[in-house]
């Protein structure tokens, strides 16, 4: 059987010209392919895998690649076992899909690689106000103006994937068995259940990820031949917790991770609402004050100078935000603070 015959079959499908029998075969293709196995394929394995598929087809049809058959014979479907056509369709799709994978410069969501067989939705916010998008798993995306979100009508059984252009605030329903991935031109963000913001600037090609609750993992969107597991294992990645943000800078091809501009009290595990901590102190050791701040905001504090450990603090700093609290605290003990990455360092003046 000549390979052109199989390509002709797929072309007929894409042009909506398939017979009912041909349509049944092609439309079962997506369910037949093992997407995890496909993700594991590396470029040097393609030729071997393709030849194995061809050997299987030729064995079942009793033909060879040199047999003259430029287009499918009208009665061919009735004579060939359905399994043979499954294998044939798989090979055609495999050739096209892997060709797409290795010519593309970035990872794309799996549902975009199978868009001929998947119902895909795209929402663009052309208004001046945020747009709320409810996903089928219960997750919510608040899409900012001039931004767009592309996603499948139905998520796969193993993962939930969307593609974002612009800025969106994500409130992801928790499901440890189906991680949620947000694809951007420069980065891929992985979560299980959390809330976070992604901002991308087309002009500078910078992407920023800001975490509100939960934990988020971000990696560079490179090496399209790697599956997601290998991508997050082999590439530089950043793990973010509440009140942290990371910015991908194209010029440096790296992440810059620091604290958000206005850290907020984090939601305690199992709690439905933030409880206000009492920040009224009477001769409290500096370590006790910093420990309470660390618990409230999820931020690590480091005392750099040994003599600062002897200081105590008296006062009410319940109404101030984090940095105002630190200003008052440091003024009292004659110290100052510096932000270093995702930590805050207390130093003597």
C-alpha positions as a printed Julia matrix, in Angstrom:
349×3 Matrix{Float64}:
   0.0    0.0    0.0
   1.37   3.36  -0.98
   1.46   6.02   1.73
  -0.32   8.51  -0.5
  -3.48   6.43  -0.16
  -3.56   7.03   3.59
  -2.85  10.72   3.25
  -5.69  10.95   0.72
  -8.04   9.46   3.28
  -7.14  12.05   5.89
  -7.41  14.86   3.33
 -10.93  13.69   2.52
 -11.78  13.88   6.21
 -10.4   17.4    6.57
 -12.4   18.46   3.48
 -15.57  16.85   4.87
 -15.8   14.4    1.95
 -15.5   11.08   3.79
 -18.05   8.32   3.45
 -19.83   7.15   6.59
 -17.45   4.19   6.98
 -14.39   6.38   6.51
 -15.78   8.94   8.94
 -16.27   6.32  11.66
 -12.65   5.2   11.31
 -11.17   8.69  11.41
 -13.36  10.0   14.22
 -12.31   7.09  16.44
  -8.69   8.06  15.92
  -8.52  10.56  18.75
  -9.79   8.06  21.27
  -7.43   5.38  19.99
  -4.2    7.34  20.28
  -2.46   7.2   23.66
  -1.61  10.8   24.27
   0.9   10.02  27.02
   2.83   7.74  24.7
   2.81  10.39  22.02
   4.25  12.93  24.43
   7.17  10.61  25.17
   8.37  10.43  21.54
  11.75  11.95  20.78
  12.94  13.02  17.31
  15.39  10.14  16.86
  12.58   7.64  17.58
  10.21   8.87  14.87
  11.64   6.89  11.96
  11.66   3.61  13.9
   8.11   4.06  15.17
   6.78   5.03  11.75
   8.34   1.95  10.14
   6.8   -0.3   12.78
   3.37   1.11  12.0
   3.91   0.57   8.29
   5.06  -3.0    8.86
   1.85  -3.66  10.77
  -0.31  -2.25   7.98
   1.48  -4.16   5.24
   1.35  -7.39   7.23
  -2.42  -7.14   7.61
  -3.08  -6.08   4.0
  -0.53  -8.4    2.4
   0.9   -5.5    0.43
   4.11  -3.51   0.33
   5.01   0.13   0.14
   5.79  -0.34  -3.56
   2.29  -1.54  -4.42
   0.66   0.94  -6.77
  -2.33   2.52  -5.04
  -2.47   6.27  -5.38
  -6.04   6.65  -4.05
  -8.25   4.37  -1.95
 -10.23   1.87  -4.02
 -14.04   2.28  -3.6
 -14.38  -1.21  -2.15
 -11.22  -1.13  -0.1
 -12.89  -0.31   3.19
 -15.2   -3.32   2.92
 -12.32  -5.72   2.25
  -9.89  -4.43   4.86
 -10.28  -5.26   8.57
 -11.36  -2.3   10.66
  -8.24  -2.69  12.81
  -6.1   -2.2    9.71
  -7.75   1.11   9.0
  -7.29   2.11  12.63
  -3.56   1.51  12.22
  -3.51   3.34   8.89
  -5.34   6.34  10.27
  -3.07   6.34  13.31
  -0.02   6.45  11.07
  -1.29   9.37   9.02
  -2.21  11.31  12.13
   1.06  10.34  13.79
   3.03  11.68  10.83
   1.16  14.98  10.79
   1.06  15.45  14.55
   4.72  14.7   15.17
   5.64  16.87  12.22
   3.75  19.68  13.91
   5.42  19.0   17.24
   8.97  19.18  15.97
   8.55  22.14  13.63
   6.92  24.23  16.32
   9.25  26.3   18.52
   7.16  26.14  21.69
   4.97  23.73  23.56
   1.27  24.06  22.78
  -1.6   22.5   24.73
  -2.45  18.96  23.65
  -5.95  19.99  22.59
  -4.48  22.35  19.96
  -2.44  19.5   18.48
  -5.67  17.55  17.94
  -7.89  20.47  16.97
  -9.3   18.64  13.92
 -10.9   16.2   16.36
 -11.54  18.45  19.36
 -14.11  21.17  19.99
 -12.13  24.3   20.83
 -13.47  27.52  22.32
 -11.89  30.96  22.26
 -13.01  33.92  24.3
 -11.7   37.41  23.56
 -12.35  40.33  25.85
 -13.02  43.24  23.53
 -14.67  45.27  26.28
 -13.23  47.73  28.78
 -14.21  45.6   31.8
 -12.99  42.2   33.08
 -14.76  39.19  31.56
 -15.67  36.16  33.69
 -15.25  32.74  32.05
 -16.59  29.61  33.76
 -14.8   26.41  32.78
 -16.45  22.98  32.84
 -14.44  21.79  35.87
 -15.69  24.62  38.05
 -12.61  26.79  37.57
 -13.05  30.49  36.82
 -10.92  32.83  34.72
 -11.27  36.61  34.97
 -10.03  37.8   31.58
  -8.76  41.36  31.38
  -9.49  43.69  28.42
  -7.58  43.0   25.17
  -6.84  39.44  26.35
  -7.95  36.06  25.03
  -8.32  32.52  26.36
  -8.37  29.36  24.24
  -9.54  26.09  25.78
 -11.27  22.8   24.9
 -14.99  22.37  25.42
 -14.14  19.3   27.51
 -10.9   18.71  29.4
  -9.08  15.4   29.03
  -9.2   12.74  31.74
  -5.63  13.43  32.9
  -4.99  17.16  32.5
  -6.72  20.5   32.17
  -5.09  22.85  29.68
  -5.76  26.37  28.43
  -3.83  28.92  26.39
  -3.68  32.58  27.44
  -2.77  35.77  25.61
  -2.71  38.9   27.73
  -3.77  38.91  31.38
  -6.03  36.62  33.35
  -6.84  35.92  37.0
  -7.29  32.17  37.53
  -9.34  30.54  40.3
  -8.66  26.84  39.8
 -10.79  24.09  41.33
  -8.64  21.61  43.21
  -8.09  18.2   41.59
  -4.73  16.51  42.35
  -5.39  13.89  39.68
  -5.93  16.45  36.91
  -3.33  19.24  37.12
  -4.13  22.52  35.41
  -1.71  23.99  32.85
  -1.75  27.52  31.46
   0.28  27.95  28.27
   1.81  31.25  27.29
   4.29  31.99  24.53
   7.18  32.13  26.99
   6.17  30.07  30.03
   3.99  27.19  31.16
   2.3   27.4   34.57
   1.25  24.24  36.42
  -1.18  24.14  39.34
  -3.46  21.68  41.12
  -5.87  24.08  42.8
  -5.05  27.7   43.56
  -5.57  31.3   42.49
  -3.04  33.32  40.57
  -2.58  36.03  37.94
  -0.71  35.78  34.65
   0.27  38.92  32.75
   2.04  38.94  29.39
   3.35  41.99  27.57
   3.51  41.49  23.78
   5.82  44.48  23.32
   8.54  43.35  25.74
   7.6   39.64  25.64
   7.78  39.6   29.43
   5.45  37.32  31.36
   4.58  37.71  35.04
   2.97  35.12  37.32
   1.57  36.29  40.68
   0.29  33.8   43.27
  -2.64  34.61  45.53
  -3.27  31.21  47.15
  -1.82  27.72  46.88
   1.34  26.76  45.04
   2.3   27.29  41.4
   5.14  25.9   39.29
   6.39  27.87  36.28
   8.9   26.76  33.66
  10.19  28.07  30.34
   8.13  27.09  27.31
  10.9   25.43  25.33
  11.94  22.08  23.84
   8.66  21.16  22.22
   9.77  17.5   21.88
   9.74  17.02  25.66
   6.54  15.97  27.38
   5.34  18.11  30.27
   6.87  15.86  32.92
  10.31  16.05  31.32
   9.89  19.74  30.6
   9.36  20.62  34.26
  12.15  18.25  35.34
  14.83  19.34  32.88
  14.29  23.07  32.53
  14.79  25.85  35.01
  11.6   26.22  36.97
  10.25  28.43  39.71
   7.94  27.33  42.53
   5.78  30.14  43.86
   3.7   30.41  47.02
   1.3   33.19  48.12
   2.66  36.74  47.97
   5.37  35.73  45.5
   5.72  36.59  41.83
   8.1   35.75  39.03
   8.8   37.63  35.82
  10.23  36.02  32.71
  12.6   38.46  31.0
  13.31  37.64  27.38
  16.58  39.58  27.24
  17.99  37.45  30.06
  15.99  34.34  29.1
  15.46  33.79  32.81
  13.1   34.36  35.72
  13.28  37.13  38.31
  11.43  36.08  41.45
  10.49  38.39  44.29
   7.64  39.44  46.59
   4.5   41.16  45.38
   4.14  44.91  45.86
   1.53  44.57  48.63
   1.66  41.21  50.46
  -1.65  40.15  51.98
  -2.44  37.76  54.85
  -2.68  34.24  53.49
  -5.64  31.95  53.98
  -4.88  29.29  56.62
  -5.25  25.68  55.47
  -8.85  24.52  55.81
 -10.11  28.01  56.58
 -12.77  29.75  54.49
 -11.92  33.28  55.58
  -8.88  35.23  56.7
  -8.67  35.7   60.44
  -7.14  38.96  61.61
  -4.09  38.36  63.74
  -3.67  40.58  66.78
  -0.52  42.64  66.46
  -0.44  44.18  69.92
   2.89  43.55  71.62
   4.3   44.28  75.06
   8.07  43.86  75.37
   7.9   41.07  72.81
  11.2   39.65  71.5
  11.96  40.57  67.89
  11.87  36.9   66.94
   8.32  36.57  68.27
   7.11  39.52  66.18
   8.8   38.21  63.02
   7.48  34.69  63.57
   3.94  36.05  63.71
   4.52  38.04  60.52
   5.91  34.97  58.81
   2.86  32.92  59.78
   0.45  35.6   58.6
   2.08  36.41  55.26
   3.96  33.22  54.42
   7.2   35.16  54.01
  10.59  34.17  55.42
  12.36  36.73  57.63
  16.09  36.65  58.3
  17.85  38.55  61.1
  21.29  39.3   59.72
  22.99  40.86  62.75
  23.35  38.96  66.0
  22.86  42.0   68.25
  19.33  42.5   66.92
  18.17  39.35  68.7
  18.3   41.24  72.01
  15.68  43.77  70.9
  12.07  43.82  72.06
   9.05  45.62  70.65
   6.06  47.29  72.28
   3.22  48.66  70.19
   0.04  48.08  68.2
   0.6   47.45  64.48
  -2.68  45.71  63.74
  -4.0   48.19  61.17
  -0.94  48.63  58.99
  -0.02  46.62  55.91
   3.11  44.47  56.0
   5.63  47.07  54.91
   4.16  49.7   57.23
   4.44  47.21  60.1
   8.09  46.66  59.23
   8.76  50.4   59.01
   7.45  50.92  62.56
   9.22  47.85  63.89
  12.58  48.75  62.36
  12.31  52.38  63.46
  11.81  51.24  67.06
  14.79  48.85  67.13
  17.01  51.13  64.98
  17.22  48.72  62.09
  16.13  48.55  58.46
  14.9   45.82  56.14
  15.75  44.74  52.61
  13.83  42.51  50.23
  16.05  39.82  48.75
  14.17  37.64  46.3
  11.28  36.19  48.28
  12.84  36.84  51.71
  13.02  39.91  53.94
  16.3   40.6   55.73
  16.44  42.68  58.93
  19.73  44.59  59.34
  21.22  47.13  61.7
  21.46  50.69  60.4
